[in-house]
Amino acid sequence: MNLLIDIGNTRLKWATANNLDLMPRNPIANTAVTHNALSLLWQAIQQPNQLAISSVGASQLYDVVISVANQLWPGITIIRAQSETQGFGLTNAYQEPEKLGVDRWLSMIAGYQLYPKALCIADCGTAITVDVIDNSGQHLGGMISPGLRLMKEALANSTENLQLSETAFPFGLAKNTDAAIHNGTLSAACGLIDSVLKTQPDTAQLLLTGGDAKAIAAHMGISKNSKSSFSLREKVDMRGLKSSIYNPHPSPLPEGEGIFRDSRISKSAIIDPDLVLRGLALMLRKPS
């Protein structure tokens, strides 16, 4: 059994994994991560063989994780994931590959191993990142914008009379300010993803991950003429992943396999909240 940890800007997500079989556990808010909290949590699990970490959050959180792991399991092998020039059939588009966020790299690894074709991967978290991969595994680049909450906080912090609200509202033209902010920020997020998709071939598969993935996906099909009219699938088909783990250029799944499609709309979207953790599991299985 391996322990996989994804330290984001807002939450620490973790899972145990036997080979590629993930068992995601309840995430922890970064503000609640302490040495004692993690010690109590991980005392209850079987000792892992390896610990793999993806970290884009504060460095002190990484230090806490390492300290707890070494205390509970002295001598455990700890691997910190890093973005690379190439790996798992992918080629990083960045001129300085190590500067690509490791969470984005791991999401692309998992996405391309599951669905080895043109992909648009949108991570809808504290920030919204959108990365595009072509059929050959070439990363074409990406975009970054504030996430839904950051957009709302920017308005609340930079204006005199606008307040931060956590309330969700029916989508559409709003008749009060809180609803207008909610729907405006949601439209901005959907518009970013849609604008990227409009530059890509019709065969590009949309993969959504991150805490706001469901909220954003629910409104991706508002425009009848939008490329982002989608049917949604919220579970990942692990068959493709397991069969292709050692193949740097895996064969695509049969068209439509494992994906819910609707003949009335143009595309399908897949929501997988655990893409980064799946990427970590793949990394540990990579042949030496």
C-alpha positions, 0 to 999 in steps of 0.5 A: 500500500502507498500513501498519496498526498496532494497539497493544494492551495486550499486543501490537502487531499490524500488517498491510499493506493494498492497499485492503481486502486485508489481509496480517496480519503476525506480532504483536510483544509490547509488551515487544519493541517497540524502535526497532531492532526495528521498524526492522529489521522495516519496512525489508523492506517496500515504502514505504507511502502512509499509516500508520494507527494504533490505540493503547490501549497505553502512549504510549511505544510510539506514540512509538516507532512514529512515530519509526521511521516518520518515519525510514524514510519521511520525510513519510509521512502518519500518521493516528491513529484516534479514536472519533467520534460517528458514522461508517460507519452507526454511532452511538456510545452514549457521551455522551463519544464520544472516551472509547470505546476506539478499538479497540472503535470500529474493531471495531464499524466493521469488524463492522457493515460486514461484517455490517450487522445486530444484532451482539454484538462481544466482544474477548477480550484483556487486557481483555474488552470486549463491545459491542452494535449494533442493526440500525440501527447504533445502539451500545447500549453495552457491558461491560468485565471483566478478561481471562483472564490478568488474572483469573488474575493477580489471584488469584495476586497477591492470595492466599497459596497460588494460583499463576499457571499457563499450563496448559490443562485439560479443561473441567469441574469440576476436581480440582486448583487450577490446573485450577479456576482455569483453568476458573473464569476461562474460565467467567466470560468465557463467562458475561459474553458469554452474559449480554449475549446473553440481553438481545438479540434472537435475530438478534444475530450474535456476533463474537469477536476478540482473542487469547483468542477461540478459547479462549473460543469453544470453550466457549460451547456447553456449556449446552444451554439457553444462547443461546451454543451456536454453530457457529464460523467463523474466516475473514471474508467480505470480499465484504460489506465490499468491496461496502458500503464507501461505503454508510453503511447497507449491505444485509445479506448474505443469511441464512447467507451466508459463515457456517457454520450447524448446524441443531441449534444456535441461533446461529453465532459468527464469529472474526476476529482482525483486526477492528481492523486491518480498521477501520483499512483502512476508515477510510483508504478513507472518502470525504473 
